[in-house]
């Protein structure tokens, strides 16, 4: 049995091919004494302006079915992913809707994570200036160590 300082690992992923590298790193950190929490965060659905005319005072609408389908798909992805962590002591899955950085930080504190593992898409320059870096903001605000795996894929 191996000893690991990290007993509660929070793995932040999405269902893009770029996350595969992050998942493989996380699997190497997990032992039979490790509890893993998988989280994926869905940004809130933007209102659709189809058929809405602002000149007539008609407001864009939010289609709740779109959000429900996104949440269901994300949960199915996490359920499938959790099966690949066969050597973990226990696995939890969390599918959240909201601000990605805030949801990861909130869960890491509520769940008392020892380590957060996440990817970075490697944005720089103007792209970074406009959209910022989720991984950088998680590092700055986290109460525990954060392992950031460069996961840029082309």
Residue frames relative to the residue before (quaternion, step in Angstrom):
aa qw qx qy qz dx dy dz
X 1.0000 0.0000 0.0000 0.0000 0.00 0.00 0.00
X 0.2800 -0.7759 0.5449 0.1509 3.57 -0.84 0.98
X 0.3707 -0.7130 0.5514 0.2239 3.53 -1.16 0.63
X 0.0159 -0.7825 0.6224 -0.0077 3.53 -0.96 0.88
X 0.4717 -0.6746 0.4922 0.2831 3.54 -0.96 0.87
X 0.7045 0.4399 -0.2452 0.5000 3.55 1.14 -0.62
X 0.1007 -0.8243 0.5571 0.0052 3.55 -0.31 1.32
X 0.7691 0.2220 -0.1126 0.5886 3.60 1.19 -0.55
X 0.0142 -0.8224 0.5656 -0.0598 3.56 -0.19 1.32
X 0.1892 -0.7574 0.6192 0.0844 3.52 -0.90 1.06
X 0.1091 -0.8020 0.5872 0.0124 3.55 -0.64 1.17
X 0.1508 -0.7938 0.5871 0.0498 3.56 -0.55 1.22
X 0.0922 0.8095 -0.5661 0.1255 3.56 -0.57 1.20
X 0.1646 -0.7184 0.6495 0.1870 3.50 -1.38 0.07
X 0.5928 -0.6140 0.3864 0.3498 3.58 -1.20 0.12
X 0.4021 0.6913 -0.4999 0.3325 3.60 1.03 0.75
X 0.6212 -0.5555 0.3905 0.3913 3.59 -1.16 0.46
X 0.5772 0.6053 -0.3740 0.4007 3.61 1.15 -0.52
X 0.6200 0.5727 -0.3393 0.4154 3.62 1.14 -0.52
X 0.5030 0.6773 -0.4295 0.3221 3.62 1.14 -0.39
X 0.6375 0.5264 -0.3279 0.4571 3.59 1.00 -0.79
X 0.6456 0.5178 -0.3089 0.4687 3.58 0.98 -0.86
X 0.6508 0.5236 -0.3090 0.4547 3.57 0.95 -0.90
X 0.6585 0.5096 -0.3130 0.4568 3.59 0.93 -0.85
X 0.6241 0.5177 -0.3359 0.4792 3.61 1.01 -0.74
X 0.6673 0.5091 -0.3050 0.4500 3.56 0.88 -0.94
X 0.6244 0.5471 -0.3457 0.4373 3.61 0.96 -0.77
X 0.6505 0.5214 -0.3150 0.4535 3.59 1.07 -0.73
X 0.6686 0.5025 -0.2960 0.4613 3.60 1.17 -0.49
X 0.6372 0.5659 -0.3088 0.4223 3.56 1.21 -0.52
X 0.0371 -0.7708 0.6359 0.0131 3.54 -1.03 0.90
X 0.7131 -0.4549 0.3137 0.4315 3.57 -1.28 -0.01
X 0.6779 0.4474 -0.3028 0.4986 3.60 1.25 -0.11
X 0.5813 0.6031 -0.3513 0.4183 3.58 1.30 0.10
X 0.2143 -0.7286 0.6359 0.1373 3.52 -1.10 0.80
X 0.1651 -0.8052 0.5680 0.0434 3.56 -0.85 1.02
X 0.1016 -0.7449 0.6553 0.0736 3.52 -1.13 0.79
X 0.1768 -0.7676 0.6104 0.0831 3.54 -0.85 1.04
X 0.0055 -0.7999 0.5999 -0.0158 3.57 -0.84 0.96
X 0.0005 -0.7333 0.6795 0.0256 3.49 -1.21 0.73
X 0.1907 -0.7947 0.5724 0.0667 3.53 -0.96 0.94
X 0.2103 -0.7678 0.5990 0.0865 3.52 -0.89 1.05
X 0.4050 -0.6970 0.5242 0.2747 3.59 -0.72 0.98
X 0.5956 -0.5789 0.4020 0.3854 3.61 -1.05 0.65
X 0.5334 -0.6374 0.4603 0.3119 3.54 -1.09 0.80
X 0.3905 -0.7110 0.5377 0.2299 3.55 -0.93 0.93
X 0.5402 -0.6097 0.4566 0.3578 3.57 -1.06 0.65
X 0.3496 -0.7186 0.5635 0.2095 3.57 -1.05 0.79
X 0.2683 -0.7866 0.5366 0.1461 3.54 -0.87 0.91
X 0.3174 0.7557 -0.5135 0.2541 3.60 1.20 0.39
X 0.8467 0.1351 -0.1214 0.5002 3.54 -0.77 1.03
X 0.6145 0.5223 -0.3608 0.4684 3.59 1.27 0.01
X 0.1298 -0.7860 0.6026 0.0462 3.55 -0.86 0.99
X 0.3396 -0.7737 0.4940 0.2049 3.59 -0.38 1.21
X 0.5948 0.5733 -0.3730 0.4224 3.61 1.12 -0.48
X 0.7032 0.4148 -0.2516 0.5198 3.56 1.19 -0.53
X 0.5556 -0.6350 0.3750 0.3840 3.57 1.30 0.13
X 0.4524 0.6759 -0.4623 0.3533 3.59 1.22 0.32
X 0.3223 -0.7719 0.5270 0.1504 3.56 -0.85 1.02
X 0.5448 -0.5758 0.4796 0.3762 3.60 -1.14 0.55
X 0.3024 -0.7675 0.5436 0.1552 3.55 -1.13 0.66
X 0.3101 -0.7003 0.6062 0.2143 3.52 -1.25 0.51
X 0.2501 -0.7619 0.5826 0.1324 3.55 -0.80 1.05
X 0.3349 -0.7892 0.4735 0.2020 3.62 -0.24 1.22
X 0.5758 0.6019 -0.3849 0.3976 3.59 1.10 -0.55
X 0.6045 0.5585 -0.3573 0.4416 3.59 1.08 -0.70
X 0.6630 0.4949 -0.3001 0.4748 3.59 0.92 -0.89
X 0.6521 0.5226 -0.3163 0.4490 3.58 0.93 -0.86
X 0.6550 0.5018 -0.3094 0.4727 3.58 0.97 -0.84
X 0.6438 0.5194 -0.3232 0.4597 3.60 0.99 -0.81
X 0.6657 0.4945 -0.3012 0.4708 3.58 0.92 -0.87
X 0.6546 0.5113 -0.3107 0.4621 3.58 0.94 -0.86
X 0.6575 0.5050 -0.3040 0.4693 3.59 0.94 -0.89
X 0.6514 0.5126 -0.3133 0.4634 3.58 0.97 -0.85
X 0.6600 0.5027 -0.3125 0.4626 3.59 0.95 -0.83
X 0.6333 0.5176 -0.3294 0.4718 3.60 1.01 -0.75
X 0.6224 0.5321 -0.3307 0.4692 3.58 1.04 -0.78
X 0.6845 0.4837 -0.2878 0.4634 3.60 0.87 -0.94
X 0.6258 0.5361 -0.3368 0.4556 3.58 1.02 -0.77
X 0.6622 0.4916 -0.2977 0.4809 3.58 0.99 -0.83
X 0.6583 0.5132 -0.3000 0.4618 3.56 0.98 -0.86
X 0.6320 0.5563 -0.3387 0.4200 3.58 0.98 -0.80
X 0.6105 0.5660 -0.3488 0.4304 3.59 1.11 -0.59
X 0.6531 0.5244 -0.3255 0.4388 3.61 1.15 -0.48
X 0.6270 0.4922 -0.3437 0.4964 3.61 1.26 -0.16
X 0.0176 -0.8711 0.4900 -0.0265 3.54 0.64 1.20
X 0.7289 0.4409 -0.2619 0.4535 3.61 1.05 -0.61
X 0.4807 0.6612 -0.4498 0.3598 3.63 1.22 0.10
X 0.5529 -0.6081 0.4568 0.3403 3.55 -1.15 0.64
X 0.7831 -0.0899 0.1114 0.6051 3.56 0.93 -0.97
X 0.1524 -0.7893 0.5916 0.0614 3.57 -1.10 0.72
X 0.0925 -0.7663 0.6349 0.0334 3.53 -1.01 0.94
X 0.1585 -0.7766 0.6003 0.1063 3.57 -1.12 0.60
X 0.0576 -0.7882 0.6127 -0.0068 3.53 -1.05 0.88
X 0.0605 -0.7647 0.6415 0.0031 3.54 -0.73 1.11
X 0.0287 -0.8334 0.5493 -0.0526 3.57 -0.42 1.25
X 0.2373 -0.7167 0.6326 0.1724 3.52 -1.32 0.43
X 0.5266 0.6237 -0.4524 0.3592 3.57 -0.75 1.01
X 0.7369 -0.3327 0.3147 0.4972 3.52 -1.28 -0.55
X 0.5008 -0.7008 0.4167 0.2905 3.57 -0.64 1.13
X 0.6807 0.4911 -0.2960 0.4559 3.60 0.76 -1.02
X 0.6982 0.4870 -0.2836 0.4416 3.57 0.79 -1.01
X 0.6593 0.5084 -0.3166 0.4545 3.59 0.96 -0.81
X 0.6433 0.5084 -0.3251 0.4713 3.60 1.00 -0.79
X 0.6823 0.4861 -0.2888 0.4635 3.59 0.87 -0.94
X 0.6456 0.5207 -0.3238 0.4552 3.59 0.94 -0.85
X 0.6869 0.4759 -0.2906 0.4660 3.58 0.85 -0.95
X 0.6350 0.5366 -0.3481 0.4333 3.60 0.94 -0.78
X 0.6854 0.4595 -0.2890 0.4854 3.57 1.04 -0.69
X 0.6544 0.5095 -0.3140 0.4622 3.60 0.92 -0.87
X 0.7377 0.4202 -0.2067 0.4863 3.54 0.98 -0.90
X 0.3438 -0.7667 0.4653 0.2784 3.62 1.32 -0.20
X 0.0882 0.8300 -0.5401 0.1082 3.56 0.83 1.03
X 0.3691 -0.7060 0.5655 0.2135 3.55 -1.18 0.73
X 0.7914 0.0504 0.0213 0.6088 3.56 1.19 -0.62
X 0.1782 -0.7361 0.6413 0.1232 3.55 -1.13 0.76
X 0.0981 -0.7714 0.6271 0.0441 3.57 -0.88 0.96
X 0.1564 0.7843 -0.5818 0.1479 3.55 -0.78 1.06
X 0.4700 -0.6726 0.4977 0.2810 3.53 -1.28 0.25
X 0.2169 -0.7233 0.6333 0.1695 3.49 -1.37 0.19
X 0.3566 -0.7631 0.4952 0.2127 3.57 -0.80 0.94
X 0.4900 -0.7226 0.3949 0.2860 3.59 1.25 0.09
X 0.2561 0.7634 -0.5527 0.2148 3.59 1.02 0.64
X 0.0181 0.7781 -0.6279 0.0010 3.53 -1.18 0.61
X 0.7769 0.3705 -0.2432 0.4473 3.52 -1.32 0.10
X 0.8530 -0.1132 0.1017 0.4992 3.53 -1.02 -0.88
X 0.6115 0.5497 -0.3541 0.4456 3.62 1.00 -0.76
X 0.6703 0.4850 -0.2991 0.4754 3.58 0.94 -0.88
X 0.6350 0.5463 -0.3254 0.4386 3.58 0.99 -0.88
X 0.6964 0.4735 -0.2706 0.4665 3.58 0.94 -0.90
X 0.8309 0.2490 -0.1093 0.4855 3.58 0.67 -1.04
X 0.4016 -0.7254 0.4778 0.2904 3.60 1.19 -0.27
X 0.4137 -0.6844 0.5391 0.2642 3.53 -1.30 -0.09
X 0.3965 -0.7192 0.5211 0.2325 3.55 -0.64 1.11
X 0.6727 0.5032 -0.3139 0.4424 3.58 0.85 -0.92
X 0.6476 0.5159 -0.3289 0.4542 3.60 0.95 -0.76
X 0.6850 0.4697 -0.2988 0.4700 3.59 0.91 -0.82
X 0.6049 0.5262 -0.3590 0.4778 3.62 1.12 -0.57
X 0.6311 0.5294 -0.3329 0.4589 3.61 0.97 -0.83
X 0.6853 0.5078 -0.2906 0.4337 3.58 0.87 -0.94
X 0.7888 0.3531 -0.1643 0.4754 3.61 0.96 -0.81
X 0.5303 0.6795 -0.3955 0.3173 3.60 1.21 -0.34
X 0.4016 -0.7006 0.5440 0.2279 3.54 -1.22 0.66
X 0.7480 0.3041 -0.1791 0.5621 3.59 1.28 -0.20
X 0.6718 -0.4801 0.3495 0.4427 3.61 -1.21 0.21
X 0.1770 -0.7600 0.6190 0.0891 3.54 -1.19 0.69
X 0.1677 -0.7584 0.6246 0.0809 3.56 -0.84 1.04
X 0.0892 -0.8033 0.5887 0.0119 3.55 -0.55 1.21
X 0.1746 -0.7824 0.5948 0.0598 3.53 -0.70 1.16
X 0.3741 -0.7050 0.5401 0.2669 3.61 -0.71 0.97
X 0.0170 -0.8462 0.5306 -0.0462 3.56 -0.48 1.18
X 0.2606 0.7793 -0.5331 0.2016 3.57 1.14 0.48
X 0.0217 0.7857 -0.6173 0.0332 3.53 -0.84 0.97
X 0.2917 -0.7733 0.5445 0.1428 3.53 -1.04 0.79
